[in-house]
Amino acid sequence: MTEHEHQVTLMKWAALQSKALPDLELLFAVPNGGHRHPATGAKLKAEGVKPGVPDLFLPVPRHGFHGLWLELKTELKASKVSAVQDWWLNALSNQGYKTVVCKGWDSARNEILEYLN
């Protein structure tokens, strides 16, 4: 599965579970990454989109954290965070957010469930 497919699967799971776990309705994606037409990329950059920001955010405080940021990767061994992604994860962690890198949607689901419970 691609990162896109993992993220779509995770968001479908979250939508299905949102009645049992209403906080999941607050989970949203950040429009970073991916391949775009240069004009679209320029517009997003002008609007404030920044490279390296984690893929997903759950703005729900738990366990002393302000919210949960997730960077989603494929399950391939070669799938690693970039230097700018690592910078963002550390910076957000230093601001009181929980940050995690998840290999696959199943890992992300488990992190979310652990965070919410």
C-alpha positions as CSV (number, residue, x, y, z in Angstrom):
1,M,0.0,0.0,0.0
2,T,1.1,3.6,-0.6
3,E,1.1,6.3,2.1
4,H,-2.0,7.7,0.4
5,E,-3.8,4.3,0.7
6,H,-2.8,3.9,4.3
7,Q,-4.0,7.4,5.1
8,V,-7.3,6.9,3.3
9,T,-7.8,3.6,5.1
10,L,-7.1,5.2,8.5
11,M,-9.5,8.1,7.8
12,K,-12.2,5.6,6.7
13,W,-11.7,3.6,10.0
14,A,-11.9,6.9,12.0
15,A,-15.2,7.8,10.3
16,L,-16.6,4.4,11.1
17,Q,-15.5,4.6,14.7
18,S,-16.5,8.2,15.4
19,K,-19.9,7.2,16.9
20,A,-18.1,5.1,19.5
21,L,-15.2,7.6,19.8
22,P,-16.6,11.1,19.0
23,D,-13.1,12.7,19.4
24,L,-12.2,10.9,16.1
25,E,-14.3,13.4,14.3
26,L,-11.6,16.0,15.0
27,L,-8.9,14.0,13.2
28,F,-7.8,15.8,10.1
29,A,-5.1,15.7,7.4
30,V,-2.5,18.4,6.6
31,P,-2.2,19.0,2.8
32,N,1.5,18.5,2.7
33,G,3.6,16.3,0.4
34,G,2.4,14.6,-2.8
35,H,3.1,15.6,-6.3
36,R,1.3,18.7,-7.6
37,H,1.2,21.1,-10.5
38,P,3.8,23.8,-9.7
39,A,1.0,26.5,-9.7
40,T,-0.9,24.6,-7.0
41,G,2.2,24.1,-5.0
42,A,2.9,27.9,-5.2
43,K,-0.6,28.7,-4.0
44,L,-0.4,26.3,-1.1
45,K,3.0,27.7,-0.1
46,A,1.6,31.3,-0.2
47,E,-1.3,30.1,2.0
48,G,1.2,28.9,4.6
49,V,1.6,25.2,3.9
50,K,5.1,24.2,5.1
51,P,7.1,21.2,4.2
52,G,7.6,18.5,6.8
53,V,4.5,19.2,8.9
54,P,3.2,15.8,10.1
55,D,0.4,14.2,8.0
56,L,-2.4,14.1,10.6
57,F,-3.5,16.0,13.7
58,L,-5.9,15.0,16.5
59,P,-6.6,18.2,18.5
60,V,-7.7,16.4,21.6
61,P,-5.7,16.9,24.9
62,R,-4.9,13.7,26.7
63,H,-2.2,12.5,29.2
64,G,-0.7,15.9,29.6
65,F,-0.4,16.5,25.8
66,H,-2.1,19.3,23.9
67,G,-2.9,16.9,21.0
68,L,-1.5,14.1,18.8
69,W,0.5,14.6,15.6
70,L,1.0,11.6,13.4
71,E,3.5,11.1,10.6
72,L,2.3,8.2,8.5
73,K,4.8,6.1,6.5
74,T,4.5,2.9,4.6
75,E,5.5,-0.4,6.2
76,L,8.6,-0.6,4.0
77,K,12.0,-0.6,5.8
78,A,13.2,2.2,3.5
79,S,10.3,4.5,4.5
80,K,11.9,7.1,6.9
81,V,11.2,10.6,8.0
82,S,13.2,13.3,6.3
83,A,15.3,15.9,8.2
84,V,12.6,18.5,7.9
85,Q,9.9,16.1,9.1
86,D,12.2,15.2,12.1
87,W,12.6,18.9,12.9
88,W,8.8,19.4,12.9
89,L,8.2,16.3,15.1
90,N,10.8,17.5,17.6
91,A,9.6,21.1,17.6
92,L,5.9,20.0,18.1
93,S,7.0,17.6,20.9
94,N,8.8,20.5,22.6
95,Q,5.6,22.5,22.5
96,G,3.7,19.8,24.5
97,Y,2.2,17.7,21.7
98,K,2.6,13.9,21.4
99,T,4.2,13.1,18.1
100,V,4.5,9.6,16.6
101,V,5.8,8.1,13.3
102,C,3.5,5.2,12.3
103,K,4.4,2.5,9.8
104,G,1.1,1.8,8.2
105,W,-2.5,2.6,9.0
106,D,-2.8,-0.2,11.5
107,S,0.1,1.3,13.6
108,A,-1.6,4.7,13.4
109,R,-4.9,3.3,14.5
110,N,-3.2,1.7,17.5
111,E,-1.5,4.9,18.5
112,I,-4.7,6.8,18.3
113,L,-6.6,4.3,20.4
114,E,-3.9,4.2,23.0
115,Y,-3.8,8.0,23.0
116,L,-7.6,8.3,23.4
117,N,-7.9,5.7,26.2
